[in-house]
Amino acid sequence: MRERIDLGAAAVRLAAHRTRWLDAGLTVGPVDWQNADGQWSQEAPAVPRRIMVETFKPGWTVSAFVTVDTAGRARAGFASVTEQWWERGRHLRSLDDWETLLDHTVARAPGVRLQPAQLVARTCTTGWSDWIHGTLWITADSLVRIRSGLATTLLQSYEAGTSARKAGRPLCYAPAELLAAHPTNRVIPVSAIARASFRRGLTTTSFTLDLTTGARHRLLWRSTEPAQRLLTDRLLPLLGRRLSA
């Protein structure tokens, strides 16, 4: 049976964290309480359902939210000026887990980016020897490739036609965490691209990027994906003659 969380006790532990965060120069909102009817207030209700707190510090690009309910279901989230993102929920086994989540979320927040992004490919790999698919995104300042995994790759092997969506959506990621998670993940600043070129084949399109640092990256995807067109539309105004389509 899952443990239930005493929200009063969770609020007491949160108060100690708030004091430390304030001493460290963070801006910390009050504890918000949700009652059984789903209404939020800064006053603790007779029958609380959930608590939440927001933290922020000048220099961060996002503020951080953490919430937990009486069943121990907790979530961390981040918000920018225009976007909001909630991570997948988790179940806390104890109040110690609650404190760990608070510390971890606030420690991560300075490195998190939350940006409008466009998914341009779902079958992106990083070379001919890399056959595990990943998603390829373009944001206002970067190309971001995130490895998807074996199961997704196998499922996509039976799909046909265009897989990327044209509409934009928020992308929440921490570049340092992403790059450390797997060696085929990529965060490539557009400002660092010295030259870029496409080569379209019958089944695969490759995109070669030479950076101002001397590094070279190659990204490949199924030719049925719209990535070349979408990337050209976004990058040509920024790169000009440095982009060969």
Buried (B, 14 or more C-beta within 10 A) or exposed (E): EEEEBEBEEBBEBBEEBBEEBEEEEBEBBEBBBBBEEEEEEEEBBEEBBBBBBBBBBEEBBBBBBBBBBBBBBBBBBBBBEEBBBEBEEBEBEEBEBBBEBBBEBBEBBEBBBBBEBBBBBBBBBBEEEBEBBBBBBBBEBBBBBBBBEEEBBEEBEEEEEBBBEEEBEBBBBBBEEBBEEBEBBBBBEBEBBBBBEBEEEEEBBBBBBBBEEEEEBBBBBBBBBBBBEBBBEBBEEEBEEBBEE
